[in-house]
Amino acid sequence: MDAYREITYAVADQTATISLNRPEERNGYTVRMADELAHAFDRADSDDDVRVVILTGAGEHFCAGLDLSTSELDTPDDPDAAWAEPAGRCSMRIFAMNKPVIAAVRGAAVGAGATIILPADYRLAATDARFGYVFSRRGIYAEGASAWFLPRLVGMGTALDWMVSGRAFDAAEALSAGLVHSVHEPEQLLDKAHQLARTLIATTAPVSVAVIRQMLYRMSALDSPYPAHHLDSRLSAEAVDSPDAQEGFASFRQRRSPAFPGRVSKDLPDYLPWLHE
């Protein structure tokens, strides 16, 4: 992908900012935008100079949902052929990330705009944000694997209410239900996201974050804690003498900021089960 047309991508201070960039259409979601987002998250994940990703939208809205006025879905002619719907192309790529993702949402976050943020590690909302899983009101179906992500964030009862009714709700309700972590004035939203990114960069080890992030997603849904404990034990046995652990304990004892040497591109344990999917 030589150039992005419907998103922007910028890196500064070890933070990649990915912005939906169709503000005149309230960042309506398209097939091209989906593919550009997946590419941008690939790019951020493979860059060791990027420690955190911020996902946001240009203008006054995050994303008003799928926009079919400018393009058609690229569905295959063969109904049995492998095909990934557009929202899932982004949400599943975020799910697989080794870097923490912060979604900063203002204005409309509807349909795809409400689903692609679910796998983010943090969701910050502006006071003017309004969310809606409106699929039932359009005669279509939940997308972006939201039927898997949403109940894990807000519980089955709230997920059923929001998805079955398709009603819109505001930032205060999203905060109360646990969909978003914090609510801010619109003009402060991105500053708060960058402040959080700086804290994560300054205090955490990138390899630890990558492993822990995936462990939470991959292990928490298992029927038994035994597989998680088995992996914990192997990781713990090897971590004691690792350069990152040595730096973590030394910086704690010396009361200084850590400088973790590990890099996600080369230091992930090669036996992590999800690396071989």
Secondary structure, DSSP 4 states (H G I P E B T S, - for coil): ----SSEEEEEETTEEEEEE--GGGTT-B-HHHHHHHHHHHHHHHT-TT--EEEEEESTT-SB--B--SS------SSTTS----HHHHHHHHHHT-SS-EEEEE-SEEETHHHHTTTTSSEEEEETT-EEE--GGGTT----TTHHHHHHHHH-HHHHHHHHHH--EEEHHHHHHHTS-SEEE-GGGHHHHHHHHHHHHHHHS-HHHHHHHHHHHHHHTTSS-SHHHHHHHHHHHHHHTTSHHHHHHHHHHHTTS-------HHHHS-TT-GGGG-
